[in-house]
Amino acid sequence: MPKKNKPRTIRDNIVEAANSSMSRNSSVIPAMKMMGVVEPSRKNVMHGKRKRRNRELDIRSGKIDWNSPMLLPNRGTGLDLQTQDKTINTEPVDTYEAGKALSHDGIDDFTTLATEFTSSALTISFWFRITSAASGNKGIFGYGAVTNFIRYAPTLNAIQYRSGSTTRNFTIPSIGVNDWYHVLIWDDGTTNSRLFINGVESSSGALGTVSGITLSQIGTSLNSSSPIDLDDVILKKEAISNPESSAIAIYNSGVRGVNPTSEIEDAEQVYFMNDSYENEGSDGGDLTPNNMDVDPFVEL
């Protein structure tokens, strides 16, 4: 008597679809991403930021941990794993490739912005990691020899936001070498400036109230190059309406692979750093490399 086939489950269908899907454009991949059925590989997680490409390889291979706490019913995808009476919503999510970052060696290199950034009200967002434990301040943005900069000051354990003679020191947790951190700086153009690191607001007091800044360079401050990698840099001449929720969403996007410009829209300067100096913001143009390596773009 022929063996009776075992009834197929939704789990069987998902795994089969994942194994057979070899295209990045497959509707299965974004649907499974939204479901949360793939548990991130720990070795690729770097303080919230990870290689999105590896997540998709895990999906295609069908390596799904069905006991993962991330596998929850009713995650807004139209699929209920308990009742199994609904269909998968294959509407694609807003994803983008973020496999590389721009690396500065800390010797003499830096990059010049496509256009000088000057504004009172502003929102600045970026991912960064320090690549050397050498002492000294680590410039993130600068303006030549002028005391306008955003930099990490290890002795203060703070990120300094300075314009002219006015400085605000935002106290942050200890920074590890080669670990990724997300920063969002917000200034309403009057008396309020705020900083969020990895989605959490710094509660430190100010040494001064900064209102507006002029920046022209990346990877340096006061003409001193820094050993620092930068990614997903966004410069906007406006204070966005909900910096708290946007800081959290962009930090979480390091895992989910959601384009950060969905939180900070219509920015003048946007640099994704994926083998390109291109400014994808409304100002257009490109970063200008100064003493940079032939290929300064590094894998995350």
MIDOSE-1310 file (N, C-alpha, C; in nm, 2 decimals, decimal comma, always signed):
residues 300
mpkk	+0,09/-0,12/+0,00/+0,00/+0,00/+0,00/+0,09/+0,12/+0,00; +0,07/+0,22/-0,09/+0,16/+0,33/-0,10/+0,15/+0,41/+0,03; +0,26/+0,47/+0,07/+0,27/+0,55/+0,19/+0,19/+0,68/+0,17; +0,11/+0,71/+0,27/+0,03/+0,83/+0,27/+0,11/+0,95/+0,30
nkpr	+0,10/+1,05/+0,21/+0,17/+1,18/+0,23/+0,13/+1,25/+0,36; +0,22/+1,30/+0,43/+0,19/+1,38/+0,55/+0,14/+1,52/+0,51; +0,03/+1,56/+0,57/-0,03/+1,69/+0,54/+0,08/+1,80/+0,55; +0,08/+1,89/+0,45/+0,18/+2,00/+0,46/+0,13/+2,11/+0,55
tird	+0,23/+2,17/+0,62/+0,20/+2,28/+0,71/+0,25/+2,41/+0,65; +0,21/+2,52/+0,71/+0,26/+2,65/+0,67/+0,41/+2,66/+0,69; +0,46/+2,59/+0,79/+0,61/+2,59/+0,81/+0,68/+2,52/+0,69; +0,62/+2,41/+0,65/+0,68/+2,34/+0,53/+0,69/+2,43/+0,41
nive	+0,58/+2,50/+0,39/+0,57/+2,59/+0,27/+0,67/+2,70/+0,28; +0,69/+2,76/+0,40/+0,78/+2,87/+0,41/+0,93/+2,82/+0,39; +0,96/+2,71/+0,45/+1,10/+2,66/+0,43/+1,13/+2,62/+0,29; +1,03/+2,56/+0,22/+1,05/+2,52/+0,08/+1,07/+2,65/+0,00
aans	+0,98/+2,75/+0,02/+0,99/+2,87/-0,06/+1,13/+2,94/-0,03; +1,17/+2,94/+0,09/+1,30/+3,00/+0,13/+1,42/+2,93/+0,06; +1,41/+2,80/+0,06/+1,52/+2,72/-0,01/+1,53/+2,74/-0,16; +1,41/+2,76/-0,22/+1,40/+2,77/-0,36/+1,42/+2,91/-0,41
smsr	+1,42/+3,01/-0,32/+1,42/+3,15/-0,36/+1,57/+3,19/-0,36; +1,62/+3,22/-0,48/+1,76/+3,26/-0,50/+1,77/+3,40/-0,55; +1,66/+3,47/-0,55/+1,66/+3,61/-0,60/+1,64/+3,71/-0,49; +1,72/+3,81/-0,49/+1,71/+3,92/-0,38/+1,57/+3,98/-0,39
nssv	+1,51/+3,97/-0,51/+1,38/+4,04/-0,53/+1,26/+3,96/-0,50; +1,29/+3,83/-0,45/+1,18/+3,74/-0,42/+1,09/+3,80/-0,31; +0,96/+3,79/-0,32/+0,87/+3,84/-0,23/+0,87/+3,76/-0,10; +0,93/+3,64/-0,10/+0,93/+3,56/+0,02/+1,03/+3,62/+0,12
ipam	+1,14/+3,68/+0,08/+1,24/+3,73/+0,17/+1,19/+3,84/+0,25; +1,14/+3,95/+0,19/+1,09/+4,06/+0,28/+0,97/+4,02/+0,37; +0,89/+3,92/+0,32/+0,78/+3,88/+0,41/+0,83/+3,81/+0,53; +0,94/+3,72/+0,51/+1,00/+3,65/+0,62/+1,07/+3,74/+0,71
kmmg	+1,13/+3,85/+0,66/+1,20/+3,95/+0,74/+1,10/+4,01/+0,84; +0,98/+4,05/+0,78/+0,88/+4,12/+0,86/+0,83/+4,02/+0,97; +0,82/+3,89/+0,94/+0,77/+3,80/+1,03/+0,87/+3,78/+1,15; +1,00/+3,80/+1,12/+1,10/+3,78/+1,23/+1,13/+3,63/+1,25
vvep	+1,11/+3,55/+1,14/+1,14/+3,41/+1,16/+1,28/+3,37/+1,15; +1,37/+3,46/+1,12/+1,51/+3,43/+1,12/+1,58/+3,50/+1,23; +1,64/+3,42/+1,32/+1,71/+3,48/+1,43/+1,85/+3,53/+1,39; +1,89/+3,66/+1,41/+2,02/+3,71/+1,37/+2,13/+3,63/+1,42
srkn	+2,23/+3,60/+1,34/+2,35/+3,53/+1,38/+2,43/+3,62/+1,47; +2,46/+3,58/+1,59/+2,53/+3,66/+1,69/+2,66/+3,72/+1,64; +2,73/+3,64/+1,56/+2,86/+3,68/+1,52/+2,86/+3,80/+1,42; +2,74/+3,83/+1,36/+2,73/+3,94/+1,27/+2,66/+4,06/+1,34
vmhg	+2,63/+4,05/+1,46/+2,56/+4,16/+1,53/+2,67/+4,25/+1,59; +2,67/+4,38/+1,56/+2,77/+4,47/+1,62/+2,69/+4,59/+1,68; +2,65/+4,58/+1,81/+2,58/+4,68/+1,87/+2,46/+4,73/+1,79; +2,39/+4,64/+1,73/+2,27/+4,67/+1,66/+2,29/+4,68/+1,51
krkr	+2,41/+4,69/+1,46/+2,43/+4,70/+1,32/+2,49/+4,57/+1,27; +2,44/+4,52/+1,16/+2,49/+4,39/+1,11/+2,49/+4,38/+0,96; +2,54/+4,28/+0,91/+2,54/+4,26/+0,76/+2,41/+4,21/+0,72; +2,34/+4,29/+0,64/+2,20/+4,25/+0,60/+2,22/+4,13/+0,50
rnre	+2,33/+4,13/+0,42/+2,34/+4,03/+0,32/+2,34/+3,89/+0,38; +2,41/+3,87/+0,50/+2,41/+3,74/+0,56/+2,28/+3,70/+0,61; +2,19/+3,80/+0,66/+2,06/+3,76/+0,70/+1,98/+3,70/+0,58; +2,00/+3,75/+0,46/+1,92/+3,69/+0,35/+1,98/+3,56/+0,31
ldir	+2,11/+3,54/+0,33/+2,16/+3,40/+0,30/+2,10/+3,30/+0,39; +2,09/+3,34/+0,52/+2,03/+3,25/+0,62/+1,89/+3,21/+0,58; +1,81/+3,31/+0,53/+1,68/+3,29/+0,49/+1,67/+3,19/+0,37; +1,76/+3,21/+0,27/+1,75/+3,12/+0,16/+1,79/+2,98/+0,19
sgki	+1,88/+2,96/+0,29/+1,92/+2,83/+0,33/+1,82/+2,75/+0,41; +1,72/+2,82/+0,45/+1,61/+2,76/+0,54/+1,66/+2,74/+0,68; +1,76/+2,80/+0,72/+1,81/+2,78/+0,86/+1,72/+2,87/+0,95; +1,61/+2,81/+0,99/+1,51/+2,89/+1,07/+1,50/+2,82/+1,20
dwns	+1,51/+2,90/+1,31/+1,50/+2,85/+1,44/+1,35/+2,87/+1,48; +1,28/+2,77/+1,48/+1,13/+2,78/+1,50/+1,10/+2,80/+1,65; +1,20/+2,78/+1,74/+1,18/+2,80/+1,88/+1,23/+2,94/+1,92; +1,27/+3,02/+1,82/+1,33/+3,15/+1,85/+1,22/+3,24/+1,91
pmll	+1,25/+3,32/+2,01/+1,15/+3,41/+2,07/+1,11/+3,52/+1,97; +1,19/+3,53/+1,86/+1,15/+3,63/+1,76/+1,04/+3,58/+1,67; +1,01/+3,45/+1,68/+0,90/+3,39/+1,60/+0,77/+3,40/+1,67; +0,70/+3,51/+1,65/+0,58/+3,54/+1,72/+0,46/+3,55/+1,62
pnrg	+0,34/+3,51/+1,66/+0,23/+3,53/+1,58/+0,18/+3,67/+1,57; +0,11/+3,70/+1,46/+0,05/+3,83/+1,44/+0,15/+3,94/+1,46; +0,26/+3,94/+1,37/+0,36/+4,05/+1,37/+0,32/+4,15/+1,27; +0,20/+4,16/+1,23/+0,16/+4,26/+1,13/+0,18/+4,21/+0,99
tgld	+0,20/+4,08/+0,96/+0,23/+4,03/+0,83/+0,11/+3,96/+0,77; +0,00/+3,95/+0,84/-0,11/+3,88/+0,79/-0,10/+3,73/+0,81; -0,01/+3,68/+0,89/+0,01/+3,54/+0,91/+0,00/+3,50/+1,06; -0,09/+3,41/+1,09/-0,11/+3,37/+1,23/-0,06/+3,22/+1,24
lqtq	+0,05/+3,20/+1,30/+0,11/+3,07/+1,30/+0,04/+2,97/+1,39; -0,05/+3,02/+1,47/-0,13/+2,93/+1,56/-0,25/+2,88/+1,49; -0,33/+2,97/+1,43/-0,45/+2,92/+1,37/-0,43/+2,87/+1,22; -0,32/+2,92/+1,16/-0,29/+2,88/+1,02/-0,41/+2,90/+0,93
dkti	-0,48/+3,01/+0,94/-0,60/+3,03/+0,86/-0,58/+3,16/+0,78; -0,46/+3,21/+0,77/-0,44/+3,34/+0,70/-0,33/+3,32/+0,59; -0,31/+3,42/+0,51/-0,21/+3,41/+0,41/-0,10/+3,51/+0,44; +0,02/+3,48/+0,38/+0,14/+3,57/+0,40/+0,12/+3,69/+0,31
ntep	+0,14/+3,81/+0,38/+0,14/+3,94/+0,31/+0,28/+3,95/+0,25; +0,29/+3,96/+0,12/+0,42/+3,96/+0,05/+0,45/+4,11/+0,01; +0,39/+4,20/+0,06/+0,42/+4,34/+0,03/+0,56/+4,37/+0,07; +0,65/+4,42/-0,02/+0,79/+4,44/+0,02/+0,81/+4,55/+0,12
vdty	+0,91/+4,53/+0,21/+0,95/+4,64/+0,30/+1,05/+4,73/+0,23; +1,07/+4,84/+0,29/+1,17/+4,94/+0,24/+1,31/+4,90/+0,28; +1,37/+4,81/+0,20/+1,50/+4,76/+0,23/+1,61/+4,83/+0,14; +1,73/+4,82/+0,18/+1,84/+4,87/+0,10/+1,97/+4,79/+0,13
eagk	+2,06/+4,80/+0,05/+2,19/+4,73/+0,07/+2,28/+4,82/+0,15; +2,34/+4,77/+0,26/+2,42/+4,85/+0,34/+2,54/+4,77/+0,39; +2,62/+4,72/+0,29/+2,72/+4,62/+0,32/+2,86/+4,68/+0,34; +2,88/+4,81/+0,32/+3,01/+4,87/+0,34/+3,00/+5,01/+0,41
alsh	+3,12/+5,05/+0,46/+3,14/+5,18/+0,52/+3,26/+5,25/+0,47; +3,27/+5,38/+0,50/+3,39/+5,46/+0,46/+3,49/+5,46/+0,57; +3,61/+5,42/+0,54/+3,71/+5,41/+0,65/+3,82/+5,52/+0,63; +3,85/+5,58/+0,75/+3,96/+5,68/+0,75/+4,07/+5,62/+0,84
dgid	+4,20/+5,64/+0,80/+4,31/+5,57/+0,87/+4,36/+5,65/+0,99; +4,32/+5,77/+1,00/+4,37/+5,85/+1,12/+4,51/+5,91/+1,10; +4,56/+5,89/+0,98/+4,70/+5,95/+0,96/+4,69/+6,09/+0,90; +4,63/+6,09/+0,78/+4,62/+6,22/+0,71/+4,50/+6,23/+0,62
dftt	+4,41/+6,13/+0,62/+4,30/+6,14/+0,52/+4,17/+6,19/+0,58; +4,09/+6,24/+0,50/+3,96/+6,29/+0,53/+3,88/+6,31/+0,40; +3,75/+6,33/+0,42/+3,67/+6,36/+0,30/+3,59/+6,49/+0,32; +3,58/+6,56/+0,20/+3,51/+6,69/+0,20/+3,36/+6,67/+0,16
late	+3,27/+6,73/+0,23/+3,13/+6,72/+0,19/+3,10/+6,77/+0,05; +3,00/+6,72/-0,01/+2,96/+6,77/-0,15/+2,93/+6,92/-0,14; +2,87/+6,96/-0,04/+2,85/+7,11/-0,02/+2,86/+7,14/+0,13; +2,91/+7,26/+0,16/+2,92/+7,30/+0,30/+2,79/+7,30/+0,37
ftss	+2,78/+7,24/+0,48/+2,66/+7,22/+0,56/+2,65/+7,33/+0,66; +2,56/+7,42/+0,65/+2,54/+7,53/+0,75/+2,39/+7,54/+0,78; +2,36/+7,53/+0,91/+2,22/+7,55/+0,95/+2,21/+7,57/+1,10; +2,10/+7,64/+1,14/+2,07/+7,66/+1,28/+1,99/+7,54/+1,33
alti	+1,87/+7,52/+1,27/+1,79/+7,40/+1,30/+1,85/+7,28/+1,21; +1,87/+7,16/+1,27/+1,93/+7,05/+1,20/+1,90/+6,92/+1,26; +1,92/+6,81/+1,18/+1,92/+6,68/+1,22/+2,03/+6,61/+1,15; +2,12/+6,54/+1,23/+2,24/+6,47/+1,18/+2,23/+6,33/+1,23
sfwf	+2,25/+6,24/+1,14/+2,24/+6,09/+1,18/+2,36/+6,02/+1,11; +2,42/+5,93/+1,19/+2,53/+5,85/+1,13/+2,56/+5,73/+1,22; +2,62/+5,63/+1,16/+2,68/+5,52/+1,23/+2,83/+5,54/+1,23; +2,90/+5,50/+1,34/+3,04/+5,52/+1,34/+3,11/+5,41/+1,43
rits	+3,23/+5,38/+1,40/+3,31/+5,29/+1,49/+3,45/+5,34/+1,49; +3,51/+5,34/+1,61/+3,65/+5,38/+1,63/+3,74/+5,26/+1,60; +3,84/+5,27/+1,52/+3,92/+5,16/+1,47/+4,06/+5,15/+1,54; +4,09/+5,24/+1,63/+4,22/+5,24/+1,70/+4,20/+5,29/+1,84
aasg	+4,27/+5,23/+1,93/+4,26/+5,27/+2,07/+4,35/+5,38/+2,11; +4,42/+5,44/+2,00/+4,52/+5,55/+2,03/+4,45/+5,66/+2,10; +4,52/+5,73/+2,18/+4,47/+5,84/+2,26/+4,44/+5,96/+2,17; +4,36/+6,05/+2,22/+4,32/+6,17/+2,15/+4,18/+6,17/+2,11
nkgi	+4,13/+6,29/+2,08/+3,99/+6,31/+2,03/+3,98/+6,25/+1,89; +3,86/+6,20/+1,86/+3,83/+6,14/+1,73/+3,73/+6,22/+1,66; +3,78/+6,30/+1,56/+3,69/+6,38/+1,48/+3,59/+6,31/+1,39; +3,47/+6,34/+1,39/+3,37/+6,28/+1,31/+3,33/+6,38/+1,20
fgyg	+3,30/+6,50/+1,23/+3,28/+6,61/+1,13/+3,36/+6,73/+1,18; +3,41/+6,80/+1,08/+3,49/+6,92/+1,11/+3,47/+7,03/+1,01; +3,54/+7,14/+1,03/+3,54/+7,26/+0,94/+3,67/+7,32/+0,94; +3,77/+7,25/+0,89/+3,91/+7,29/+0,88/+3,96/+7,32/+1,02
avtn	+4,03/+7,43/+1,03/+4,09/+7,47/+1,16/+4,00/+7,54/+1,25; +3,88/+7,57/+1,20/+3,78/+7,64/+1,28/+3,72/+7,55/+1,39; +3,68/+7,61/+1,50/+3,63/+7,53/+1,61/+3,48/+7,49/+1,59; +3,45/+7,44/+1,48/+3,32/+7,38/+1,45/+3,34/+7,23/+1,43
firy	+3,28/+7,15/+1,51/+3,31/+7,01/+1,49/+3,21/+6,92/+1,57; +3,20/+6,80/+1,54/+3,14/+6,69/+1,61/+3,24/+6,59/+1,63; +3,28/+6,55/+1,75/+3,39/+6,46/+1,78/+3,36/+6,38/+1,90; +3,43/+6,26/+1,91/+3,43/+6,18/+2,03/+3,55/+6,22/+2,12
aptl	+3,52/+6,25/+2,24/+3,63/+6,29/+2,33/+3,64/+6,18/+2,44; +3,74/+6,09/+2,43/+3,75/+5,98/+2,52/+3,77/+6,02/+2,66; +3,85/+6,12/+2,69/+3,88/+6,16/+2,83/+3,75/+6,21/+2,90; +3,66/+6,26/+2,82/+3,53/+6,31/+2,88/+3,42/+6,20/+2,87
naiq	+3,45/+6,10/+2,79/+3,35/+6,00/+2,76/+3,23/+6,07/+2,71; +3,25/+6,15/+2,61/+3,14/+6,23/+2,55/+3,15/+6,25/+2,41; +3,04/+6,29/+2,34/+3,05/+6,34/+2,20/+3,03/+6,49/+2,21; +3,12/+6,56/+2,16/+3,12/+6,71/+2,17/+3,06/+6,77/+2,04
yrsg	+2,97/+6,86/+2,06/+2,89/+6,93/+1,95/+2,93/+7,07/+1,97; +3,02/+7,13/+1,89/+3,07/+7,26/+1,91/+3,06/+7,35/+1,79; +3,02/+7,47/+1,82/+3,01/+7,58/+1,71/+3,07/+7,70/+1,77; +3,19/+7,74/+1,71/+3,26/+7,86/+1,76/+3,31/+7,84/+1,90
sttr	+3,27/+7,92/+1,99/+3,32/+7,91/+2,13/+3,22/+7,84/+2,22; +3,11/+7,79/+2,16/+3,00/+7,73/+2,24/+3,01/+7,58/+2,22; +3,01/+7,50/+2,33/+3,02/+7,35/+2,32/+2,91/+7,29/+2,41; +2,86/+7,18/+2,36/+2,78/+7,09/+2,44/+2,84/+6,96/+2,44
nfti	+2,87/+6,91/+2,56/+2,93/+6,77/+2,58/+2,82/+6,68/+2,62; +2,79/+6,58/+2,53/+2,69/+6,48/+2,56/+2,76/+6,36/+2,61; +2,74/+6,33/+2,74/+2,79/+6,21/+2,80/+2,73/+6,08/+2,74; +2,82/+5,98/+2,71/+2,77/+5,86/+2,65/+2,83/+5,74/+2,72
psig	+2,78/+5,62/+2,70/+2,85/+5,50/+2,75/+2,99/+5,48/+2,70; +3,07/+5,40/+2,76/+3,20/+5,38/+2,71/+3,20/+5,32/+2,57; +3,29/+5,37/+2,48/+3,30/+5,33/+2,34/+3,40/+5,23/+2,33; +3,37/+5,12/+2,27/+3,47/+5,01/+2,24/+3,53/+5,02/+2,10
vndw	+3,65/+4,98/+2,09/+3,71/+4,98/+1,95/+3,65/+4,87/+1,86; +3,62/+4,91/+1,74/+3,56/+4,83/+1,64/+3,42/+4,79/+1,67; +3,35/+4,86/+1,75/+3,21/+4,84/+1,78/+3,13/+4,95/+1,71; +3,02/+4,92/+1,65/+2,93/+5,02/+1,58/+2,84/+5,08/+1,68
yhvl	+2,82/+5,22/+1,66/+2,72/+5,29/+1,74/+2,65/+5,39/+1,64; +2,52/+5,41/+1,67/+2,44/+5,50/+1,59/+2,42/+5,63/+1,68; +2,44/+5,74/+1,61/+2,42/+5,87/+1,67/+2,32/+5,96/+1,59; +2,23/+6,02/+1,67/+2,14/+6,12/+1,61/+2,15/+6,25/+1,69
iwdd	+2,19/+6,36/+1,62/+2,20/+6,49/+1,68/+2,09/+6,58/+1,63; +2,02/+6,65/+1,72/+1,90/+6,73/+1,69/+1,91/+6,86/+1,75; +1,89/+6,97/+1,67/+1,90/+7,10/+1,72/+1,78/+7,18/+1,66; +1,70/+7,25/+1,75/+1,58/+7,31/+1,70/+1,61/+7,45/+1,65
gttn	+1,73/+7,50/+1,66/+1,77/+7,63/+1,60/+1,75/+7,74/+1,70; +1,71/+7,71/+1,82/+1,69/+7,82/+1,92/+1,78/+7,80/+2,04; +1,73/+7,72/+2,13/+1,81/+7,69/+2,25/+1,83/+7,54/+2,29; +1,77/+7,46/+2,21/+1,76/+7,32/+2,24/+1,84/+7,23/+2,15
srlf	+1,94/+7,15/+2,20/+2,01/+7,05/+2,12/+2,01/+6,92/+2,20; +2,00/+6,81/+2,13/+1,98/+6,68/+2,19/+2,07/+6,58/+2,12; +2,11/+6,47/+2,18/+2,18/+6,37/+2,12/+2,13/+6,23/+2,17; +2,12/+6,14/+2,07/+2,07/+6,00/+2,10/+2,18/+5,91/+2,05
ingv	+2,22/+5,82/+2,14/+2,32/+5,71/+2,09/+2,25/+5,58/+2,11; +2,25/+5,50/+2,00/+2,18/+5,37/+2,00/+2,04/+5,38/+2,05; +1,98/+5,49/+2,01/+1,83/+5,51/+2,04/+1,81/+5,56/+2,18; +1,91/+5,59/+2,26/+1,89/+5,64/+2,40/+1,94/+5,78/+2,41
esss	+1,86/+5,87/+2,47/+1,91/+6,01/+2,47/+2,01/+6,03/+2,59; +2,11/+6,11/+2,56/+2,21/+6,15/+2,66/+2,14/+6,25/+2,75; +2,16/+6,23/+2,88/+2,09/+6,31/+2,98/+2,19/+6,41/+3,04; +2,31/+6,43/+2,98/+2,41/+6,51/+3,04/+2,37/+6,66/+3,03
galg	+2,43/+6,74/+3,12/+2,41/+6,88/+3,11/+2,50/+6,95/+3,01; +2,47/+7,07/+2,97/+2,55/+7,14/+2,87/+2,65/+7,23/+2,93; +2,76/+7,24/+2,86/+2,86/+7,35/+2,90/+2,82/+7,48/+2,82; +2,73/+7,46/+2,73/+2,68/+7,58/+2,66/+2,57/+7,54/+2,57
tvsg	+2,50/+7,63/+2,52/+2,38/+7,60/+2,43/+2,42/+7,63/+2,29; +2,43/+7,52/+2,20/+2,47/+7,54/+2,06/+2,34/+7,56/+1,98; +2,34/+7,65/+1,89/+2,23/+7,68/+1,80/+2,29/+7,69/+1,66; +2,30/+7,58/+1,59/+2,35/+7,59/+1,46/+2,50/+7,56/+1,45
itls	+2,54/+7,52/+1,33/+2,68/+7,48/+1,31/+2,71/+7,48/+1,16; +2,84/+7,50/+1,13/+2,89/+7,48/+0,99/+2,99/+7,37/+0,98; +2,97/+7,28/+0,89/+3,06/+7,16/+0,88/+3,09/+7,15/+0,73; +3,21/+7,10/+0,70/+3,26/+7,08/+0,56/+3,33/+6,95/+0,54
qigt	+3,37/+6,88/+0,65/+3,45/+6,76/+0,63/+3,40/+6,64/+0,72; +3,45/+6,52/+0,68/+3,41/+6,40/+0,75/+3,55/+6,33/+0,79; +3,55/+6,27/+0,91/+3,67/+6,19/+0,95/+3,78/+6,28/+1,00; +3,75/+6,40/+1,05/+3,85/+6,49/+1,10/+3,79/+6,60/+1,18
slns	+3,87/+6,66/+1,26/+3,83/+6,79/+1,33/+3,95/+6,87/+1,36; +3,95/+7,00/+1,34/+4,06/+7,09/+1,36/+4,18/+7,04/+1,28; +4,15/+6,99/+1,16/+4,26/+6,94/+1,07/+4,33/+6,82/+1,12; +4,27/+6,74/+1,21/+4,34/+6,62/+1,26/+4,26/+6,50/+1,22
sspi	+4,32/+6,42/+1,14/+4,25/+6,30/+1,09/+4,22/+6,20/+1,20; +4,12/+6,12/+1,19/+4,08/+6,02/+1,29/+4,07/+5,88/+1,24; +4,10/+5,78/+1,32/+4,08/+5,64/+1,28/+3,94/+5,60/+1,30; +3,86/+5,62/+1,20/+3,71/+5,61/+1,22/+3,64/+5,56/+1,09
dldd	+3,55/+5,47/+1,11/+3,47/+5,43/+1,00/+3,33/+5,49/+1,01; +3,27/+5,53/+0,90/+3,14/+5,60/+0,90/+3,05/+5,54/+0,80; +2,92/+5,54/+0,83/+2,82/+5,48/+0,74/+2,69/+5,55/+0,75; +2,61/+5,55/+0,65/+2,47/+5,60/+0,65/+2,47/+5,74/+0,71
vilk	+2,55/+5,84/+0,66/+2,55/+5,97/+0,71/+2,44/+6,05/+0,65; +2,36/+6,12/+0,73/+2,25/+6,20/+0,69/+2,26/+6,34/+0,75; +2,26/+6,45/+0,67/+2,26/+6,58/+0,71/+2,14/+6,66/+0,66; +2,06/+6,70/+0,75/+1,93/+6,77/+0,72/+1,92/+6,91/+0,78
keai	+1,88/+7,01/+0,71/+1,87/+7,15/+0,76/+1,74/+7,17/+0,82; +1,70/+7,08/+0,91/+1,57/+7,10/+0,97/+1,57/+7,01/+1,09; +1,50/+7,05/+1,20/+1,48/+6,97/+1,32/+1,36/+6,88/+1,29; +1,38/+6,75/+1,28/+1,26/+6,66/+1,25/+1,17/+6,66/+1,37
snpe	+1,04/+6,62/+1,35/+0,94/+6,64/+1,45/+0,95/+6,54/+1,57; +1,00/+6,42/+1,54/+1,00/+6,31/+1,64/+1,14/+6,25/+1,65; +1,24/+6,32/+1,71/+1,38/+6,27/+1,71/+1,38/+6,14/+1,80; +1,30/+6,13/+1,90/+1,31/+6,02/+1,99/+1,28/+5,89/+1,92
ssai	+1,16/+5,89/+1,85/+1,12/+5,77/+1,78/+1,21/+5,74/+1,66; +1,26/+5,84/+1,59/+1,34/+5,82/+1,47/+1,48/+5,76/+1,52; +1,53/+5,81/+1,63/+1,66/+5,76/+1,68/+1,65/+5,61/+1,71; +1,54/+5,57/+1,77/+1,51/+5,43/+1,80/+1,50/+5,35/+1,67
aiyn	+1,42/+5,40/+1,58/+1,39/+5,33/+1,45/+1,51/+5,31/+1,37; +1,60/+5,41/+1,36/+1,72/+5,40/+1,28/+1,82/+5,30/+1,35; +1,83/+5,31/+1,48/+1,91/+5,21/+1,55/+1,86/+5,07/+1,52; +1,74/+5,05/+1,53/+1,68/+4,92/+1,51/+1,70/+4,88/+1,36
sgvr	+1,70/+4,98/+1,27/+1,72/+4,95/+1,13/+1,85/+4,88/+1,10; +1,95/+4,90/+1,19/+2,08/+4,83/+1,17/+2,06/+4,68/+1,17; +1,96/+4,63/+1,23/+1,92/+4,49/+1,23/+1,83/+4,45/+1,12; +1,73/+4,54/+1,10/+1,62/+4,51/+1,01/+1,65/+4,54/+0,87
gvnp	+1,75/+4,63/+0,84/+1,78/+4,66/+0,70/+1,68/+4,76/+0,64; +1,63/+4,85/+0,72/+1,53/+4,95/+0,68/+1,61/+5,08/+0,64; +1,58/+5,14/+0,53/+1,65/+5,26/+0,49/+1,63/+5,37/+0,59; +1,74/+5,43/+0,64/+1,72/+5,54/+0,74/+1,65/+5,66/+0,69
tsei	+1,65/+5,68/+0,56/+1,59/+5,80/+0,50/+1,44/+5,79/+0,51; +1,38/+5,68/+0,55/+1,24/+5,67/+0,58/+1,21/+5,74/+0,70; +1,30/+5,76/+0,79/+1,28/+5,84/+0,92/+1,33/+5,98/+0,90; +1,43/+6,01/+0,82/+1,47/+6,15/+0,80/+1,46/+6,17/+0,65
edae	+1,35/+6,23/+0,61/+1,32/+6,25/+0,47/+1,37/+6,38/+0,42; +1,39/+6,38/+0,29/+1,43/+6,51/+0,22/+1,55/+6,58/+0,27; +1,65/+6,50/+0,31/+1,77/+6,55/+0,36/+1,86/+6,61/+0,25; +1,93/+6,71/+0,27/+2,02/+6,77/+0,17/+2,14/+6,68/+0,14
qvyf	+2,19/+6,61/+0,24/+2,31/+6,53/+0,21/+2,28/+6,39/+0,27; +2,30/+6,28/+0,19/+2,28/+6,15/+0,23/+2,40/+6,06/+0,17; +2,48/+6,00/+0,25/+2,59/+5,92/+0,20/+2,57/+5,77/+0,26; +2,55/+5,68/+0,17/+2,54/+5,54/+0,21/+2,67/+5,47/+0,21
mnds	+2,77/+5,52/+0,15/+2,91/+5,47/+0,15/+2,93/+5,33/+0,10; +2,85/+5,29/+0,01/+2,86/+5,15/-0,05/+2,94/+5,16/-0,18; +3,07/+5,16/-0,17/+3,16/+5,18/-0,29/+3,13/+5,30/-0,36; +3,09/+5,41/-0,30/+3,05/+5,53/-0,37/+3,06/+5,65/-0,28
yene	+3,11/+5,76/-0,33/+3,11/+5,89/-0,26/+2,99/+5,97/-0,29; +2,89/+5,91/-0,36/+2,78/+5,99/-0,40/+2,69/+6,04/-0,29; +2,65/+6,17/-0,31/+2,55/+6,23/-0,22/+2,41/+6,20/-0,28; +2,33/+6,12/-0,21/+2,20/+6,08/-0,26/+2,09/+6,17/-0,20
gsdg	+2,13/+6,28/-0,14/+2,04/+6,38/-0,09/+2,01/+6,49/-0,20; +1,92/+6,58/-0,16/+1,87/+6,68/-0,26/+1,98/+6,77/-0,32; +2,09/+6,79/-0,24/+2,20/+6,88/-0,29/+2,28/+6,82/-0,40; +2,28/+6,68/-0,41/+2,36/+6,61/-0,51/+2,51/+6,63/-0,49
gdlt	+2,58/+6,59/-0,59/+2,73/+6,60/-0,58/+2,79/+6,48/-0,52; +2,92/+6,48/-0,49/+2,99/+6,37/-0,43/+3,08/+6,42/-0,32; +3,12/+6,33/-0,23/+3,23/+6,36/-0,13/+3,36/+6,37/-0,21; +3,45/+6,45/-0,16/+3,58/+6,46/-0,23/+3,68/+6,39/-0,13
pnnm	+3,75/+6,29/-0,18/+3,85/+6,22/-0,10/+3,98/+6,30/-0,09; +4,04/+6,30/+0,03/+4,17/+6,37/+0,05/+4,26/+6,27/+0,11; +4,37/+6,23/+0,04/+4,47/+6,13/+0,09/+4,41/+6,00/+0,13; +4,29/+5,97/+0,07/+4,23/+5,84/+0,10/+4,29/+5,72/+0,03
dvdp	+4,28/+5,60/+0,08/+4,32/+5,48/+0,01/+4,25/+5,47/-0,12; +4,31/+5,39/-0,21/+4,25/+5,37/-0,34/+4,11/+5,31/-0,33; +4,09/+5,22/-0,23/+3,96/+5,16/-0,20/+3,94/+5,17/-0,05; +3,88/+5,29/-0,01/+3,86/+5,31/+0,14/+3,73/+5,25/+0,19
fvel	+3,65/+5,18/+0,11/+3,52/+5,12/+0,15/+3,55/+4,98/+0,21; +3,50/+4,96/+0,33/+3,53/+4,84/+0,40/+3,40/+4,76/+0,43; +3,41/+4,63/+0,44/+3,29/+4,55/+0,48/+3,26/+4,58/+0,62; +3,13/+4,57/+0,65/+3,08/+4,59/+0,79/+3,12/+4,47/+0,87
